Amino acid sequence: MQREIILPEREPPLEWILGKAVPKVGYEFPHATIQGELSSLLDVWAEGRGSVAISWTFRLGPPGEDIRPQVPDVAYLSYESMAKAKAEGKITSTRDLDVPLIPPNLAVEVLSPQDRKELIAEKTRVFLAAGTDLVLLADPDEQMIETHDGVGVKTYRSGQTFAHPKLPGFELNITALFETLDFPDWLGLPKDIPKSIKKKADNPTTRESRRRR
């Protein structure tokens, strides 16, 4: 029988990652904006298919491991998964969906400067091991998304469109997603350059190559 780790309720919520309680991070503008945009887009797509929610706590128990709380920034849980859980006795009322003992079909994490890579990697592993179909990592700084599923890892950048067979009919324009972070020109605010592009531009080898051209 699996042991369940129960953490105190608080704000920001706590997650159990790598053997310790970790407070949820990510309350700055880029995180909140991308979280809200993805939630809105998924909510429209999920009508009649399932439920989408922000910061929805799930009790995840990969085979042979403790059950622990994890809180994706955005989660989608299909009605089909709910019906299956009901048939298995994991859900007996809507109250059991407040903090489900089943994995979301989709877990979205919006990366923040405070996030540690090893914690995000462990959360991703646990989601997939517990039965989540797809984990989507959105990086506002790099303006890219990275998807993890049972097959592997894929990266989508500006100019590309994300789609996945586990989300039939859902398409995500990466350029449009991160344009929600832009401010109007009349404010006169300089636009931040994604770190990956900035590093390339600052690379002495890259600058020397430009001069030779």
C-alpha positions as CSV (number, residue, x, y, z in Angstrom):
1,M,0.0,0.0,0.0
2,Q,1.3,3.4,-1.0
3,R,2.1,5.9,1.7
4,E,0.6,9.4,1.2
5,I,2.5,12.6,2.0
6,I,0.1,15.3,3.2
7,L,1.3,18.8,3.5
8,P,-0.3,21.8,5.3
9,E,-2.6,24.1,3.3
10,R,-1.0,27.5,2.8
11,E,-0.4,30.2,0.2
12,P,1.6,29.8,-1.9
13,P,0.8,26.0,-2.0
14,L,3.4,23.4,-1.1
15,E,4.5,20.6,-3.4
16,W,6.5,17.5,-2.4
17,I,9.6,17.4,-4.7
18,L,12.8,15.4,-4.3
19,G,11.9,14.5,-0.7
20,K,11.0,17.9,0.7
21,A,8.2,20.4,0.8
22,V,8.7,23.2,-1.8
23,P,6.6,26.4,-2.1
24,K,5.1,27.1,-5.5
25,V,6.9,30.0,-7.3
26,G,6.0,32.2,-10.2
27,Y,4.0,35.3,-9.4
28,E,5.6,37.8,-11.7
29,F,4.0,39.4,-14.8
30,P,5.4,37.0,-17.5
31,H,4.5,33.9,-15.6
32,A,1.0,35.1,-14.8
33,T,0.3,36.3,-18.3
34,I,1.4,33.1,-20.0
35,Q,-0.4,31.0,-17.4
36,G,-3.6,32.9,-18.0
37,E,-3.3,32.8,-21.8
38,L,-2.7,29.1,-21.9
39,S,-5.6,28.5,-19.5
40,S,-7.9,30.5,-21.6
41,L,-7.0,28.8,-24.9
42,L,-7.2,25.4,-23.3
43,D,-10.5,26.2,-21.6
44,V,-12.1,27.0,-25.0
45,W,-10.8,23.8,-26.6
46,A,-11.8,21.6,-23.6
47,E,-15.5,22.5,-23.7
48,G,-17.4,19.2,-23.7
49,R,-14.1,17.3,-23.2
50,G,-13.0,18.0,-19.7
51,S,-12.0,20.6,-17.1
52,V,-9.1,23.1,-17.2
53,A,-7.9,24.9,-14.1
54,I,-5.0,27.1,-12.8
55,S,-2.9,25.8,-9.8
56,W,-5.0,22.7,-9.4
57,T,-3.5,20.3,-6.8
58,F,-3.2,16.6,-7.8
59,R,-2.2,13.7,-5.6
60,L,0.2,11.7,-7.7
61,G,1.5,8.2,-6.9
62,P,3.7,6.7,-9.5
63,P,4.0,2.9,-9.1
64,G,6.1,1.9,-6.1
65,E,6.4,5.5,-4.9
66,D,4.7,7.7,-2.3
67,I,1.6,9.6,-3.2
68,R,2.5,13.3,-3.1
69,P,0.9,16.7,-4.0
70,Q,2.0,18.5,-7.2
71,V,0.5,21.7,-8.4
72,P,0.8,22.4,-12.2
73,D,0.3,26.0,-13.3
74,V,-2.4,24.8,-15.7
75,A,-4.0,21.4,-15.8
76,Y,-6.5,19.6,-18.0
77,L,-8.4,16.6,-16.8
78,S,-10.7,14.8,-19.3
79,Y,-14.2,13.6,-18.5
80,E,-13.1,10.3,-19.9
81,S,-10.4,10.1,-17.2
82,M,-12.9,11.1,-14.5
83,A,-15.3,8.4,-15.6
84,K,-12.6,5.8,-15.5
85,A,-11.5,6.9,-12.0
86,K,-15.2,6.7,-10.9
87,A,-15.4,3.1,-12.2
88,E,-12.2,2.3,-10.3
89,G,-13.6,3.8,-7.1
90,K,-11.0,6.7,-7.0
91,I,-13.8,9.2,-7.4
92,T,-17.2,8.9,-5.7
93,S,-18.3,12.6,-5.7
94,T,-17.4,15.9,-7.2
95,R,-15.6,16.6,-3.8
96,D,-13.0,14.0,-4.8
97,L,-12.1,16.2,-7.8
98,D,-11.0,19.1,-5.5
99,V,-7.6,17.4,-5.1
100,P,-7.8,14.3,-7.3
101,L,-6.0,11.1,-6.7
102,I,-5.5,10.7,-10.4
103,P,-3.1,12.5,-12.8
104,P,-4.1,15.3,-15.1
105,N,-4.1,14.4,-18.8
106,L,-2.1,17.6,-19.4
107,A,0.2,19.4,-17.0
108,V,1.6,22.9,-17.8
109,E,4.5,24.5,-16.0
110,V,5.4,28.1,-16.8
111,L,9.0,28.6,-15.9
112,S,10.2,31.5,-13.7
113,P,13.6,32.8,-12.8
114,Q,13.2,31.2,-9.3
115,D,12.6,27.7,-10.7
116,R,15.4,25.2,-10.2
117,K,16.0,22.9,-13.2
118,E,16.3,19.8,-11.0
119,L,12.9,20.4,-9.4
120,I,11.2,21.0,-12.8
121,A,12.8,17.8,-14.1
122,E,11.5,15.8,-11.1
123,K,8.0,17.2,-11.4
124,T,8.0,16.3,-15.1
125,R,9.2,12.8,-14.3
126,V,6.5,12.3,-11.6
127,F,3.7,13.5,-13.8
128,L,4.6,11.1,-16.6
129,A,5.3,8.2,-14.2
130,A,1.9,8.8,-12.6
131,G,0.1,8.6,-16.0
132,T,0.0,12.1,-17.3
133,D,-0.1,12.1,-21.1
134,L,1.7,15.3,-21.8
135,V,3.8,17.8,-19.9
136,L,4.2,21.3,-21.4
137,L,7.0,23.6,-20.2
138,A,6.6,27.2,-21.3
139,D,9.6,29.5,-21.0
140,P,8.8,33.2,-21.2
141,D,12.5,34.3,-21.2
142,E,13.4,32.1,-24.1
143,Q,9.9,32.4,-25.7
144,M,9.7,28.7,-26.4
145,I,7.8,25.7,-25.2
146,E,9.1,22.2,-24.5
147,T,6.9,19.2,-24.5
148,H,7.5,15.8,-22.7
149,D,5.4,12.7,-23.4
150,G,6.0,8.9,-23.4
151,V,7.8,9.3,-26.7
152,G,10.3,12.0,-26.0
153,V,11.0,15.7,-25.9
154,K,10.2,18.4,-28.5
155,T,10.8,22.1,-28.6
156,Y,8.7,24.8,-30.3
157,R,9.8,28.3,-30.9
158,S,8.5,31.5,-32.6
159,G,7.1,30.9,-36.0
160,Q,6.1,27.3,-35.2
161,T,2.7,25.9,-34.2
162,F,2.3,23.3,-31.4
163,A,-0.1,20.4,-31.8
164,H,-0.2,17.0,-30.2
165,P,-2.4,13.8,-30.8
166,K,-3.3,13.8,-27.1
167,L,-5.0,17.2,-27.5
168,P,-6.9,16.5,-30.8
169,G,-7.8,19.8,-32.6
170,F,-5.8,22.0,-30.3
171,E,-3.2,24.2,-31.9
172,L,-1.0,26.8,-30.3
173,N,0.8,29.6,-32.3
174,I,4.0,30.1,-30.4
175,T,4.6,33.7,-31.7
176,A,1.1,34.7,-30.7
177,L,1.4,33.2,-27.3
178,F,4.5,35.2,-26.3
179,E,3.2,38.4,-28.0
180,T,0.8,38.6,-25.1
181,L,3.9,39.8,-23.1
182,D,4.4,42.9,-25.3
183,F,3.4,46.4,-24.4
184,P,2.3,49.1,-26.8
185,D,5.0,51.1,-28.6
186,W,3.7,54.4,-27.3
187,L,4.9,53.5,-23.8
188,G,8.5,53.7,-25.2
189,L,9.6,50.6,-23.2
190,P,12.5,48.6,-24.8
191,K,11.7,45.0,-25.5
192,D,13.7,42.4,-23.7
193,I,15.6,40.0,-26.0
194,P,15.2,36.3,-25.3
195,K,18.3,35.0,-23.4
196,S,19.3,32.5,-26.1
197,I,19.4,35.2,-28.8
198,K,21.1,37.7,-26.5
199,K,23.9,35.2,-25.7
200,K,24.4,34.5,-29.3
201,A,24.6,38.2,-30.1
202,D,27.1,38.8,-27.2
203,N,29.3,35.9,-28.3
204,P,32.7,37.3,-29.5
205,T,32.9,34.6,-32.2
206,T,29.5,35.7,-33.5
207,R,30.5,39.4,-33.6
208,E,33.8,38.6,-35.4
209,S,31.9,36.5,-37.9
210,R,29.5,39.4,-38.6
211,R,32.5,41.8,-39.2
212,R,34.0,39.4,-41.7
213,R,30.8,39.5,-43.7
